[in-house]
Amino acid sequence: MATDVEKMVAVAVNALEDIKAKDIAVLDTSKKTALFARMIVASGDSTRQVKALTNNVAVDLKAAGFDIISTEGTDSGEWALVDAGDVVVHVMQPAVRDYYDIEALWGGEKPSFHAGAAKPWHAAD
């Protein structure tokens, strides 16, 4: 029997696939934070597609009986998210996704820095 989290992930991934999201990644964050159990990251090719993907995920999760806590970033369409409690869905344009690389931050590996950088940027420097 599938848990609620697994059902939420399945609904969200199907909603992303319906609108042709690219590079969908599902990360298990249950051992890293108590805030949410899964993070889904996907790419959309344009601001319009990012907005459509985010909307489709929210509508499908709500239709499946899950509560949506919030949606954010739909104004700009570069990086939007759907917070459904145990599952958080990030939809980004490819350049934004490459820049922030949140999969590396949450995937258990140390974040890598661009080649040639002496040290990571720090606000106090």
GIDABEL-V617863 format. One record per helix or strand of 3 or more residues. SS is the DSSP state (h for helix, s for strand). FROM is the first residue (numbers start at 1). TO is the last residue. Records with the same first field share a line. If there is no record, write none. Layout:
SS = FROM-TO  FROM-TO
This chain:
h = 4-18  47-63  94-100  102-106
s = 22-28  38-43  70-72  79-83  87-92
